Amino acid sequence: MRGLSKDIDIIRLMMLEEYRMQSAMIGKFQFLFFPILIAVFSLVISISSTSLLQTMPMERVYFLLHTIMIAYGLSVGAFALFGESIAERRFGQIDLMLSTPLTQPIDFKSVFLAFYIKDTIYYMAISIVPIISGILLSIPVTGFRLSSVLFLSFTITLTFLLGISLSFFLSSVYVRWRGIFAIIAGSILLIILGSYATGLYGKGDMIPTLVFQQTRDPAYLVLSLFLILAFSFFAVRFIKIEFGKRSQIYPPEIVKTRERFSFMRDYSTFIAKEWLDMRRSRTLYPVIGAYIGPLVFMAFILWFLRSVLTLPIQFSIVFYAAMIGFFGMTIYSWLNVIDTPDFYQLLPVTVPRIIKTKLLLFFMLAFLISSVFLVVLSIANSEVHLLWLALLVGLTTTSYTVIVTAYLTGLRTNSYLFDPKVLGKFAAMVVPPLVIIAIASFRLPGDLFEFGLFIVLVCVALLVAIAFMYRGIERRWGSETFVV
């Protein structure tokens, strides 16, 4: 009992540490207001969902909700992938409780388990609980039964926990045994393909929490709880820990790398430094994966709505291109956590120059990935004749979203976007033009000339806005320092 009490105290202190860190960066009011904003969005969506429920069976709604929730859990659960340097990646030179095993007689795996539990509680508190609260608040308007909403809340919470524990397990295996990870990932893919070939795909039989939602069979509840605990136990037990004990010497590559980026002129040295940081920190592939993953997931969801749920909706490749813009900030936010910028304070360089360096590196990565994605998708959907417009939309919306992100958040994207004021400005500037293009794309390819011309004009307007904000970065961040 004394050991359990100690573990609970560690989790409590870590929660307090997280709260102080976040509130110190963006303010207590802004930090506490963020989940309220999520609850309001959930309330609005719940009220508007009544019309959708008139045309879609509840089984399909359940499948869609649980699929989104397990995907969310998978996206936030890759703790082990960066277990060796997670504290440094998150907060730079700030010493956190996660690093206490370096100086205190406590096992690192115990501390990391506490960190895992703390982060799980944290993500539930800022996202899952507000979402459930929004659904509950909609009951007087929607007429949902309280018992049904509570049961749904319980099952989607289990699905989220299943996703986050599975991601934690897979990332732990990936760090220690790449070959076994490839076998497991390949097996999961074969199971999905096999279920599709046998006609089981779309029924949710592979998600035990969803089966429990549909059948209320306690056996699936027991299975779900067992998988969550088993994934978590294995991940913590076999996580590879070399925290603070490893150093590596690299050959001097900065001059050679700078020559490769000489076409960037005055920015070649800084881009070379950022590129080497990505390679040496082994974050190049996670950065690319964090961008490709949402694109593939978006394509899957839209295909699922059209082909599996047989909803009467059609999406052209231009619609996909418009949606790409929403994911543009993913790479930029990653580029801002690879290394702390504090050391720049001692060099003759300004914050706007480093912001523009990261933007230029982003453009090289995002433009290549999004262009390949759209080319492949246009061939798969037999819409090569719309590829020119899709490329224009994809490159424009991606550039616009990231320029807005850089203009509003500078080098601290992952902190400032938790500020409701900044998030509100971001949504007001980004959502309307992207939604306008997406709605206009529904008329393609039928009214290609009329609506194609309209989309081109919107893209031109966005390009003008991009030019103004790019120049405005100097004015907005020129007096900013690299140290918080």
C-alpha positions as a Python dict, from the first residue, in 0.01 Angstrom:
ca = {
    (1, 'M'): (0, 0, 0),
    (2, 'R'): (290, 233, 74),
    (3, 'G'): (427, 174, -277),
    (4, 'L'): (86, 241, -432),
    (5, 'S'): (54, 562, -233),
    (6, 'K'): (396, 672, -358),
    (7, 'D'): (296, 603, -721),
    (8, 'I'): (-27, 800, -679),
    (9, 'D'): (170, 1091, -532),
    (10, 'I'): (406, 1087, -832),
    (11, 'I'): (112, 1095, -1075),
    (12, 'R'): (-49, 1377, -877),
    (13, 'L'): (272, 1580, -880),
    (14, 'M'): (315, 1518, -1252),
    (15, 'M'): (-39, 1642, -1315),
    (16, 'L'): (39, 1953, -1111),
    (17, 'E'): (365, 1994, -1304),
    (18, 'E'): (178, 1968, -1638),
    (19, 'Y'): (-77, 2225, -1527),
    (20, 'R'): (192, 2469, -1414),
    (21, 'M'): (392, 2422, -1733),
    (22, 'Q'): (94, 2480, -1962),
    (23, 'S'): (-54, 2768, -1762),
    (24, 'A'): (287, 2937, -1738),
    (25, 'M'): (324, 2927, -2117),
    (26, 'I'): (-25, 3035, -2222),
    (27, 'G'): (-191, 3158, -1903),
    (28, 'K'): (-419, 2986, -1654),
    (29, 'F'): (-740, 3120, -1806),
    (30, 'Q'): (-644, 3019, -2159),
    (31, 'F'): (-537, 2672, -2048),
    (32, 'L'): (-861, 2609, -1858),
    (33, 'F'): (-1072, 2759, -2136),
    (34, 'F'): (-942, 2519, -2403),
    (35, 'P'): (-1150, 2216, -2288),
    (36, 'I'): (-1451, 2447, -2256),
    (37, 'L'): (-1405, 2535, -2623),
    (38, 'I'): (-1394, 2163, -2712),
    (39, 'A'): (-1716, 2108, -2513),
    (40, 'V'): (-1890, 2387, -2706),
    (41, 'F'): (-1784, 2233, -3038),
    (42, 'S'): (-1911, 1893, -2918),
    (43, 'L'): (-2243, 2050, -2817),
    (44, 'V'): (-2290, 2214, -3157),
    (45, 'I'): (-2201, 1895, -3345),
    (46, 'S'): (-2433, 1688, -3125),
    (47, 'I'): (-2726, 1921, -3191),
    (48, 'S'): (-2659, 1923, -3565),
    (49, 'S'): (-2624, 1543, -3573),
    (50, 'T'): (-2997, 1486, -3536),
    (51, 'S'): (-3047, 1534, -3910),
    (52, 'L'): (-2766, 1286, -3985),
    (53, 'L'): (-2922, 1023, -3761),
    (54, 'Q'): (-3238, 1035, -3971),
    (55, 'T'): (-3049, 895, -4271),
    (56, 'M'): (-2774, 685, -4109),
    (57, 'P'): (-2831, 375, -3892),
    (58, 'M'): (-2694, 391, -3539),
    (59, 'E'): (-2465, 93, -3606),
    (60, 'R'): (-2281, 296, -3868),
    (61, 'V'): (-2266, 599, -3638),
    (62, 'Y'): (-2115, 384, -3364),
    (63, 'F'): (-1860, 242, -3606),
    (64, 'L'): (-1759, 590, -3720),
    (65, 'L'): (-1729, 726, -3364),
    (66, 'H'): (-1520, 435, -3240),
    (67, 'T'): (-1298, 441, -3549),
    (68, 'I'): (-1224, 810, -3495),
    (69, 'M'): (-1164, 756, -3123),
    (70, 'I'): (-920, 468, -3169),
    (71, 'A'): (-737, 671, -3434),
    (72, 'Y'): (-710, 959, -3186),
    (73, 'G'): (-572, 725, -2922),
    (74, 'L'): (-317, 587, -3167),
    (75, 'S'): (-207, 938, -3261),
    (76, 'V'): (-131, 1050, -2903),
    (77, 'G'): (5, 723, -2767),
    (78, 'A'): (350, 694, -2923),
    (79, 'F'): (529, 772, -2594),
    (80, 'A'): (792, 500, -2623),
    (81, 'L'): (909, 616, -2965),
    (82, 'F'): (1066, 920, -2800),
    (83, 'G'): (1109, 777, -2450),
    (84, 'E'): (1481, 848, -2438),
    (85, 'S'): (1445, 1223, -2496),
    (86, 'I'): (1079, 1305, -2439),
    (87, 'A'): (1151, 1563, -2169),
    (88, 'E'): (1408, 1746, -2381),
    (89, 'R'): (1184, 1739, -2689),
    (90, 'R'): (892, 1884, -2498),
    (91, 'F'): (1045, 2150, -2278),
    (92, 'G'): (1411, 2192, -2372),
    (93, 'Q'): (1634, 2270, -2077),
    (94, 'I'): (1360, 2255, -1811),
    (95, 'D'): (1420, 1972, -1565),
    (96, 'L'): (1104, 1764, -1522),
    (97, 'M'): (1005, 1487, -1283),
    (98, 'L'): (1056, 1244, -1571),
    (99, 'S'): (1432, 1290, -1529),
    (100, 'T'): (1440, 1229, -1151),
    (101, 'P'): (1586, 875, -1187),
    (102, 'L'): (1911, 1042, -1293),
    (103, 'T'): (1955, 1189, -947),
    (104, 'Q'): (1714, 997, -719),
    (105, 'P'): (1694, 628, -614),
    (106, 'I'): (1385, 550, -821),
    (107, 'D'): (1337, 317, -1115),
    (108, 'F'): (1292, 494, -1449),
    (109, 'K'): (1027, 249, -1568),
    (110, 'S'): (816, 328, -1262),
    (111, 'V'): (846, 700, -1333),
    (112, 'F'): (767, 646, -1701),
    (113, 'L'): (459, 441, -1611),
    (114, 'A'): (346, 733, -1396),
    (115, 'F'): (416, 966, -1688),
    (116, 'Y'): (211, 740, -1920),
    (117, 'I'): (-83, 740, -1678),
    (118, 'K'): (-51, 1116, -1629),
    (119, 'D'): (-55, 1186, -2003),
    (120, 'T'): (-352, 952, -2051),
    (121, 'I'): (-545, 1140, -1783),
    (122, 'Y'): (-433, 1470, -1931),
    (123, 'Y'): (-556, 1392, -2283),
    (124, 'M'): (-882, 1259, -2144),
    (125, 'A'): (-932, 1575, -1937),
    (126, 'I'): (-870, 1819, -2224),
    (127, 'S'): (-1051, 1626, -2499),
    (128, 'I'): (-1254, 1315, -2410),
    (129, 'V'): (-1431, 1460, -2104),
    (130, 'P'): (-1525, 1787, -2286),
    (131, 'I'): (-1657, 1587, -2582),
    (132, 'I'): (-1873, 1376, -2352),
    (133, 'S'): (-1987, 1689, -2166),
    (134, 'G'): (-2099, 1847, -2493),
    (135, 'I'): (-2307, 1540, -2578),
    (136, 'L'): (-2465, 1539, -2232),
    (137, 'L'): (-2551, 1910, -2256),
    (138, 'S'): (-2728, 1849, -2587),
    (139, 'I'): (-2982, 1608, -2433),
    (140, 'P'): (-3255, 1875, -2369),
    (141, 'V'): (-3239, 1970, -2739),
    (142, 'T'): (-3166, 1637, -2907),
    (143, 'G'): (-3374, 1416, -2678),
    (144, 'F'): (-3097, 1157, -2643),
    (145, 'R'): (-3155, 912, -2358),
    (146, 'L'): (-2923, 972, -2064),
    (147, 'S'): (-2851, 600, -2019),
    (148, 'S'): (-2754, 566, -2386),
    (149, 'V'): (-2527, 870, -2373),
    (150, 'L'): (-2354, 747, -2056),
    (151, 'F'): (-2301, 401, -2205),
    (152, 'L'): (-2166, 552, -2527),
    (153, 'S'): (-1935, 774, -2321),
    (154, 'F'): (-1805, 469, -2137),
    (155, 'T'): (-1740, 267, -2453),
    (156, 'I'): (-1569, 545, -2650),
    (157, 'T'): (-1348, 611, -2349),
    (158, 'L'): (-1251, 243, -2352),
    (159, 'T'): (-1183, 271, -2726),
    (160, 'F'): (-957, 572, -2669),
    (161, 'L'): (-769, 383, -2397),
    (162, 'L'): (-737, 83, -2630),
    (163, 'G'): (-592, 305, -2902),
    (164, 'I'): (-345, 484, -2675),
    (165, 'S'): (-225, 160, -2514),
    (166, 'L'): (-188, -12, -2852),
    (167, 'S'): (14, 281, -2983),
    (168, 'F'): (232, 276, -2671),
    (169, 'F'): (285, -99, -2718),
    (170, 'L'): (372, -71, -3089),
    (171, 'S'): (611, 219, -3035),
    (172, 'S'): (787, 28, -2757),
    (173, 'V'): (830, -273, -2986),
    (174, 'Y'): (949, -48, -3268),
    (175, 'V'): (1223, 109, -3058),
    (176, 'R'): (1358, -226, -2931),
    (177, 'W'): (1280, -479, -3208),
    (178, 'R'): (1227, -337, -3558),
    (179, 'G'): (1183, -681, -3715),
    (180, 'I'): (911, -790, -3471),
    (181, 'F'): (739, -456, -3522),
    (182, 'A'): (733, -517, -3899),
    (183, 'I'): (580, -863, -3841),
    (184, 'I'): (310, -725, -3608),
    (185, 'A'): (229, -431, -3838),
    (186, 'G'): (215, -665, -4138),
    (187, 'S'): (-14, -905, -3951),
    (188, 'I'): (-253, -623, -3859),
    (189, 'L'): (-262, -516, -4224),
    (190, 'L'): (-330, -873, -4338),
    (191, 'I'): (-613, -906, -4084),
    (192, 'I'): (-772, -585, -4214),
    (193, 'L'): (-738, -697, -4576),
    (194, 'G'): (-867, -1042, -4488),
    (195, 'S'): (-1172, -904, -4309),
    (196, 'Y'): (-1243, -688, -4611),
    (197, 'A'): (-1214, -986, -4848),
    (198, 'T'): (-1446, -1197, -4631),
    (199, 'G'): (-1707, -925, -4598),
    (200, 'L'): (-1646, -854, -4230),
    (201, 'Y'): (-1489, -516, -4294),
    (202, 'G'): (-1699, -226, -4167),
    (203, 'K'): (-1877, -431, -3902),
    (204, 'G'): (-1629, -341, -3632),
    (205, 'D'): (-1557, -698, -3522),
    (206, 'M'): (-1188, -609, -3485),
    (207, 'I'): (-1265, -346, -3219),
    (208, 'P'): (-1383, -528, -2903),
    (209, 'T'): (-1508, -207, -2741),
    (210, 'L'): (-1736, -148, -3040),
    (211, 'V'): (-1869, -504, -3020),
    (212, 'F'): (-1938, -440, -2651),
    (213, 'Q'): (-2123, -121, -2754),
    (214, 'Q'): (-2341, -317, -2997),
    (215, 'T'): (-2399, -640, -2802),
    (216, 'R'): (-2339, -538, -2438),
    (217, 'D'): (-2177, -878, -2392),
    (218, 'P'): (-1959, -854, -2076),
    (219, 'A'): (-1707, -1091, -2235),
    (220, 'Y'): (-1602, -813, -2474),
    (221, 'L'): (-1572, -571, -2183),
    (222, 'V'): (-1336, -813, -2011),
    (223, 'L'): (-1143, -860, -2338),
    (224, 'S'): (-1113, -483, -2385),
    (225, 'L'): (-985, -426, -2033),
    (226, 'F'): (-741, -716, -2069),
    (227, 'L'): (-596, -576, -2394),
    (228, 'I'): (-560, -225, -2247),
    (229, 'L'): (-374, -357, -1942),
    (230, 'A'): (-167, -608, -2142),
    (231, 'F'): (-52, -350, -2400),
    (232, 'S'): (37, -103, -2126),
    (233, 'F'): (221, -358, -1912),
    (234, 'F'): (426, -492, -2204),
    (235, 'A'): (515, -143, -2325),
    (236, 'V'): (640, -27, -1983),
    (237, 'R'): (812, -360, -1909),
    (238, 'F'): (1016, -367, -2230),
    (239, 'I'): (1061, 2, -2305),
    (240, 'K'): (1418, 82, -2407),
    (241, 'I'): (1566, 330, -2161),
    (242, 'E'): (1900, 500, -2215),
    (243, 'F'): (1798, 836, -2074),
    (244, 'G'): (2094, 1068, -2023),
    (245, 'K'): (2352, 792, -2074),
    (246, 'R'): (2431, 804, -2442),
    (247, 'S'): (2626, 1043, -2657),
    (248, 'Q'): (2718, 1022, -3021),
    (249, 'I'): (2981, 1198, -3225),
    (250, 'Y'): (2891, 1297, -3579),
    (251, 'P'): (3128, 1394, -3858),
    (252, 'P'): (3131, 1764, -3953),
    (253, 'E'): (2866, 1778, -4226),
    (254, 'I'): (2742, 2134, -4201),
    (255, 'V'): (2960, 2272, -4483),
    (256, 'K'): (2876, 1990, -4723),
    (257, 'T'): (2505, 2007, -4634),
    (258, 'R'): (2502, 2386, -4674),
    (259, 'E'): (2637, 2344, -5027),
    (260, 'R'): (2347, 2111, -5109),
    (261, 'F'): (2107, 2388, -5003),
    (262, 'S'): (2303, 2668, -5169),
    (263, 'F'): (1999, 2752, -5383),
    (264, 'M'): (1843, 2892, -5064),
    (265, 'R'): (2110, 3164, -5063),
    (266, 'D'): (2117, 3346, -4727),
    (267, 'Y'): (1914, 3072, -4560),
    (268, 'S'): (2134, 2781, -4671),
    (269, 'T'): (2330, 2755, -4344),
    (270, 'F'): (2021, 2761, -4123),
    (271, 'I'): (1834, 2510, -4340),
    (272, 'A'): (2138, 2282, -4335),
    (273, 'K'): (2137, 2298, -3955),
    (274, 'E'): (1763, 2216, -3937),
    (275, 'W'): (1803, 1929, -4185),
    (276, 'L'): (2091, 1776, -3988),
    (277, 'D'): (1888, 1812, -3666),
    (278, 'M'): (1604, 1610, -3821),
    (279, 'R'): (1837, 1337, -3945),
    (280, 'R'): (2044, 1305, -3629),
    (281, 'S'): (1746, 1315, -3393),
    (282, 'R'): (1575, 1046, -3603),
    (283, 'T'): (1262, 1256, -3642),
    (284, 'L'): (1261, 1286, -4022),
    (285, 'Y'): (1041, 980, -4068),
    (286, 'P'): (808, 1063, -3777),
    (287, 'V'): (772, 1414, -3922),
    (288, 'I'): (682, 1275, -4263),
    (289, 'G'): (457, 1010, -4105),
    (290, 'A'): (276, 1272, -3897),
    (291, 'Y'): (183, 1444, -4225),
    (292, 'I'): (111, 1139, -4440),
    (293, 'G'): (-88, 964, -4165),
    (294, 'P'): (-375, 1218, -4150),
    (295, 'L'): (-384, 1235, -4532),
    (296, 'V'): (-421, 858, -4563),
    (297, 'F'): (-671, 849, -4276),
    (298, 'M'): (-874, 1126, -4442),
    (299, 'A'): (-879, 933, -4770),
    (300, 'F'): (-987, 620, -4582),
    (301, 'I'): (-1269, 796, -4395),
    (302, 'L'): (-1407, 955, -4711),
    (303, 'W'): (-1382, 625, -4896),
    (304, 'F'): (-1556, 455, -4604),
    (305, 'L'): (-1843, 705, -4605),
    (306, 'R'): (-1890, 665, -4979),
    (307, 'S'): (-1822, 294, -5035),
    (308, 'V'): (-1896, 114, -4707),
    (309, 'L'): (-2174, 333, -4568),
    (310, 'T'): (-2296, 400, -4924),
    (311, 'L'): (-2379, 761, -4844),
    (312, 'P'): (-2486, 959, -5156),
    (313, 'I'): (-2181, 1188, -5156),
    (314, 'Q'): (-1908, 1236, -5412),
    (315, 'F'): (-1568, 1391, -5353),
    (316, 'S'): (-1343, 1509, -5631),
    (317, 'I'): (-967, 1523, -5597),
    (318, 'V'): (-996, 1901, -5550),
    (319, 'F'): (-1185, 1837, -5225),
    (320, 'Y'): (-897, 1623, -5098),
    (321, 'A'): (-656, 1900, -5200),
    (322, 'A'): (-853, 2153, -4995),
    (323, 'M'): (-846, 1923, -4692),
    (324, 'I'): (-467, 1891, -4720),
    (325, 'G'): (-441, 2251, -4602),
    (326, 'F'): (-583, 2157, -4262),
    (327, 'F'): (-286, 1924, -4199),
    (328, 'G'): (-18, 2169, -4314),
    (329, 'M'): (65, 2285, -3963),
    (330, 'T'): (163, 1929, -3862),
    (331, 'I'): (512, 1944, -4010),
    (332, 'Y'): (567, 2304, -3899),
    (333, 'S'): (479, 2219, -3539),
    (334, 'W'): (717, 1923, -3550),
    (335, 'L'): (998, 2143, -3679),
    (336, 'N'): (957, 2361, -3370),
    (337, 'V'): (1014, 2078, -3119),
    (338, 'I'): (1322, 1912, -3270),
    (339, 'D'): (1560, 2149, -3089),
    (340, 'T'): (1528, 2437, -2846),
    (341, 'P'): (1604, 2777, -3001),
    (342, 'D'): (1754, 2930, -2684),
    (343, 'F'): (2114, 2916, -2807),
    (344, 'Y'): (2025, 3150, -3097),
    (345, 'Q'): (2000, 3426, -2836),
    (346, 'L'): (2382, 3441, -2833),
    (347, 'L'): (2412, 3463, -3212),
    (348, 'P'): (2354, 3756, -3452),
    (349, 'V'): (2023, 3616, -3578),
    (350, 'T'): (1661, 3723, -3534),
    (351, 'V'): (1348, 3522, -3458),
    (352, 'P'): (1186, 3608, -3798),
    (353, 'R'): (1488, 3461, -3983),
    (354, 'I'): (1456, 3129, -3800),
    (355, 'I'): (1078, 3127, -3856),
    (356, 'K'): (1132, 3175, -4228),
    (357, 'T'): (1401, 2905, -4226),
    (358, 'K'): (1154, 2655, -4084),
    (359, 'L'): (893, 2770, -4337),
    (360, 'L'): (1129, 2712, -4628),
    (361, 'L'): (1218, 2366, -4500),
    (362, 'F'): (849, 2296, -4452),
    (363, 'F'): (770, 2394, -4811),
    (364, 'M'): (1032, 2152, -4943),
    (365, 'L'): (888, 1863, -4742),
    (366, 'A'): (517, 1935, -4765),
    (367, 'F'): (507, 2027, -5132),
    (368, 'L'): (678, 1703, -5233),
    (369, 'I'): (460, 1483, -5010),
    (370, 'S'): (129, 1650, -5099),
    (371, 'S'): (210, 1655, -5472),
    (372, 'V'): (289, 1282, -5476),
    (373, 'F'): (-27, 1213, -5273),
    (374, 'L'): (-245, 1406, -5517),
    (375, 'V'): (-87, 1250, -5826),
    (376, 'V'): (-144, 898, -5690),
    (377, 'L'): (-498, 984, -5583),
    (378, 'S'): (-584, 1139, -5919),
    (379, 'I'): (-472, 822, -6097),
    (380, 'A'): (-661, 598, -5851),
    (381, 'N'): (-982, 805, -5891),
    (382, 'S'): (-942, 854, -6270),
    (383, 'E'): (-935, 1232, -6226),
    (384, 'V'): (-605, 1319, -6390),
    (385, 'H'): (-784, 1598, -6583),
    (386, 'L'): (-840, 1775, -6247),
    (387, 'L'): (-482, 1729, -6128),
    (388, 'W'): (-370, 2080, -6230),
    (389, 'L'): (-642, 2240, -6020),
    (390, 'A'): (-587, 2000, -5730),
    (391, 'L'): (-214, 2080, -5724),
    (392, 'L'): (-290, 2454, -5724),
    (393, 'V'): (-540, 2414, -5439),
    (394, 'G'): (-319, 2178, -5239),
    (395, 'L'): (-8, 2393, -5259),
    (396, 'T'): (-200, 2715, -5194),
    (397, 'T'): (-403, 2593, -4897),
    (398, 'T'): (-99, 2423, -4743),
    (399, 'S'): (109, 2740, -4777),
    (400, 'Y'): (-171, 2958, -4644),
    (401, 'T'): (-238, 2741, -4337),
    (402, 'V'): (128, 2725, -4241),
    (403, 'I'): (190, 3096, -4301),
    (404, 'V'): (-106, 3175, -4074),
    (405, 'T'): (35, 2932, -3814),
    (406, 'A'): (381, 3091, -3829),
    (407, 'Y'): (238, 3443, -3822),
    (408, 'L'): (24, 3373, -3514),
    (409, 'T'): (252, 3138, -3315),
    (410, 'G'): (611, 3203, -3428),
    (411, 'L'): (844, 2934, -3293),
    (412, 'R'): (610, 2819, -3014),
    (413, 'T'): (325, 2663, -3210),
    (414, 'N'): (261, 2377, -2967),
    (415, 'S'): (211, 2624, -2680),
    (416, 'Y'): (31, 2918, -2836),
    (417, 'L'): (-233, 2710, -3011),
    (418, 'F'): (-365, 2614, -2666),
    (419, 'D'): (-448, 2980, -2614),
    (420, 'P'): (-817, 3015, -2710),
    (421, 'K'): (-752, 3366, -2846),
    (422, 'V'): (-483, 3241, -3083),
    (423, 'L'): (-684, 2930, -3168),
    (424, 'G'): (-989, 3147, -3241),
    (425, 'K'): (-789, 3371, -3475),
    (426, 'F'): (-641, 3067, -3645),
    (427, 'A'): (-984, 2913, -3700),
    (428, 'A'): (-1131, 3242, -3826),
    (429, 'M'): (-849, 3289, -4076),
    (430, 'V'): (-813, 2930, -4198),
    (431, 'V'): (-1150, 2756, -4183),
    (432, 'P'): (-1366, 2989, -4403),
    (433, 'P'): (-1149, 2989, -4720),
    (434, 'L'): (-1082, 2615, -4699),
    (435, 'V'): (-1451, 2539, -4646),
    (436, 'I'): (-1543, 2765, -4940),
    (437, 'I'): (-1305, 2575, -5169),
    (438, 'A'): (-1431, 2241, -5038),
    (439, 'I'): (-1796, 2336, -5102),
    (440, 'A'): (-1714, 2465, -5449),
    (441, 'S'): (-1536, 2139, -5529),
    (442, 'F'): (-1868, 1951, -5494),
    (443, 'R'): (-1972, 2103, -5830),
    (444, 'L'): (-1671, 1951, -6005),
    (445, 'P'): (-1611, 1815, -6260),
    (446, 'G'): (-1959, 1905, -6392),
    (447, 'D'): (-1925, 2284, -6379),
    (448, 'L'): (-1550, 2287, -6429),
    (449, 'F'): (-1523, 2623, -6603),
    (450, 'E'): (-1747, 2824, -6370),
    (451, 'F'): (-1651, 2675, -6034),
    (452, 'G'): (-1296, 2597, -6142),
    (453, 'L'): (-1248, 2965, -6220),
    (454, 'F'): (-1401, 3057, -5884),
    (455, 'I'): (-1159, 2825, -5703),
    (456, 'V'): (-864, 2972, -5893),
    (457, 'L'): (-969, 3324, -5787),
    (458, 'V'): (-992, 3213, -5423),
    (459, 'C'): (-642, 3065, -5452),
    (460, 'V'): (-512, 3393, -5597),
    (461, 'A'): (-662, 3582, -5303),
    (462, 'L'): (-495, 3339, -5062),
    (463, 'L'): (-161, 3386, -5239),
    (464, 'V'): (-192, 3763, -5190),
    (465, 'A'): (-268, 3706, -4820),
    (466, 'I'): (34, 3474, -4799),
    (467, 'A'): (263, 3747, -4934),
    (468, 'F'): (133, 4005, -4684),
    (469, 'M'): (165, 3773, -4383),
    (470, 'Y'): (510, 3650, -4488),
    (471, 'R'): (634, 4007, -4489),
    (472, 'G'): (442, 4074, -4168),
    (473, 'I'): (645, 3811, -3981),
    (474, 'E'): (930, 4063, -3954),
    (475, 'R'): (704, 4320, -3792),
    (476, 'R'): (520, 4078, -3562),
    (477, 'W'): (819, 3881, -3432),
    (478, 'G'): (1108, 4119, -3493),
    (479, 'S'): (1137, 4226, -3128),
    (480, 'E'): (1079, 3875, -2988),
    (481, 'T'): (1360, 3688, -2810),
    (482, 'F'): (1447, 3317, -2833),
    (483, 'V'): (1424, 3268, -2458),
    (484, 'V'): (1082, 3239, -2294),
}
